[in-house]
């Protein structure tokens, strides 16, 4: 369990997927380029087994923006998207309405 102060340290923001492509030689990894309002970021997400790149472009998602960057399969990842695990399948968290990139999620 974490307290509200610890939770407040996690920066959750809206982002719009600008481009998506499969990470070569992997079955599950997708490289995303996202608009976070004031900047663009590269991210790697384990969603390629469920989503095609063209399904993702334009999608409004929620990402963790203050996660330390990591290099995954040679690709820099500067955040993490939120997804539900439904029977082992990742389902990306989205908004039913158009939300501008970079808005804080609470």
C-alpha positions as CSV (number, residue, x, y, z in Angstrom):
1,X,0.0,0.0,0.0
2,X,1.1,3.5,-0.7
3,X,-0.2,6.7,0.8
4,X,-1.7,9.7,-1.1
5,X,1.6,11.6,-0.9
6,X,3.4,8.7,-2.6
7,X,0.7,8.4,-5.3
8,X,0.9,12.2,-6.0
9,X,4.6,11.7,-6.9
10,X,3.5,9.6,-10.0
11,X,2.9,12.0,-13.0
12,X,0.1,10.6,-15.1
13,X,-0.6,12.7,-18.2
14,X,-2.6,12.4,-21.4
15,X,-0.7,11.7,-24.6
16,X,-1.6,11.2,-28.2
17,X,0.1,8.5,-30.3
18,X,1.7,10.0,-33.3
19,X,3.3,6.9,-34.8
20,X,3.6,3.2,-33.9
21,X,5.8,0.4,-35.3
22,X,6.7,-3.0,-34.2
23,X,10.1,-3.5,-32.6
24,X,12.1,-5.8,-35.0
25,X,12.6,-9.4,-33.9
26,X,9.9,-9.2,-31.1
27,X,6.3,-10.4,-31.0
28,X,5.0,-8.2,-28.2
29,X,6.9,-4.9,-28.4
30,X,5.7,-1.7,-30.1
31,X,7.7,1.5,-30.4
32,X,5.4,4.6,-30.0
33,X,6.1,8.2,-30.7
34,X,3.7,10.3,-28.4
35,X,2.8,13.9,-28.0
36,X,2.8,14.9,-24.4
37,X,1.7,18.5,-24.9
38,X,5.0,20.3,-24.6
39,X,7.2,17.6,-26.1
40,X,7.3,14.3,-28.1
41,X,8.6,11.1,-26.5
42,X,9.6,7.7,-27.6
43,X,8.1,4.7,-25.7
44,X,8.2,1.0,-25.9
45,X,5.1,-0.9,-24.9
46,X,4.3,-4.6,-24.8
47,X,1.1,-4.3,-26.9
48,X,2.1,-5.6,-30.3
49,X,0.4,-9.0,-29.9
50,X,-3.0,-7.2,-29.5
51,X,-2.8,-4.0,-31.6
52,X,-1.7,-3.2,-35.1
53,X,0.3,0.0,-35.5
54,X,-2.5,1.7,-37.6
55,X,-5.0,1.0,-34.7
56,X,-2.9,3.1,-32.3
57,X,-2.1,6.2,-34.3
58,X,-4.3,9.1,-33.0
59,X,-5.3,7.2,-29.8
60,X,-5.4,9.4,-26.7
61,X,-3.8,7.4,-23.8
62,X,-2.5,7.8,-20.3
63,X,1.2,7.6,-19.6
64,X,3.5,7.8,-16.6
65,X,5.8,10.7,-17.5
66,X,8.3,10.8,-14.6
67,X,9.5,7.2,-14.9
68,X,13.2,6.9,-15.4
69,X,14.0,6.3,-19.1
70,X,15.1,2.8,-20.1
71,X,16.5,1.2,-23.2
72,X,14.5,-1.8,-24.3
73,X,15.8,-3.9,-27.3
74,X,17.9,-0.9,-28.3
75,X,15.0,1.5,-28.2
76,X,14.8,4.4,-25.7
77,X,11.6,4.3,-23.7
78,X,10.7,7.6,-22.0
79,X,7.5,6.7,-20.2
80,X,5.0,3.9,-19.7
81,X,1.4,3.7,-21.0
82,X,-1.4,2.4,-18.8
83,X,-3.2,-0.8,-19.8
84,X,-5.5,-3.3,-18.2
85,X,-4.6,-6.9,-18.2
86,X,-7.6,-8.9,-19.5
87,X,-6.9,-12.6,-19.5
88,X,-3.2,-11.9,-20.3
89,X,-4.1,-9.3,-23.1
90,X,-3.1,-5.7,-22.6
91,X,-6.0,-3.3,-23.3
92,X,-4.8,0.3,-23.5
93,X,-6.5,2.9,-21.2
94,X,-8.1,5.6,-23.4
95,X,-10.6,8.4,-23.2
96,X,-14.1,8.3,-24.7
97,X,-13.7,12.1,-25.5
98,X,-10.9,14.0,-27.2
99,X,-8.5,15.1,-24.6
100,X,-5.5,17.4,-25.4
101,X,-2.1,15.9,-24.9
102,X,-0.2,16.9,-21.7
103,X,-3.2,17.2,-19.3
104,X,-2.6,15.9,-15.8
105,X,-4.6,12.7,-14.9
106,X,-5.8,12.5,-11.3
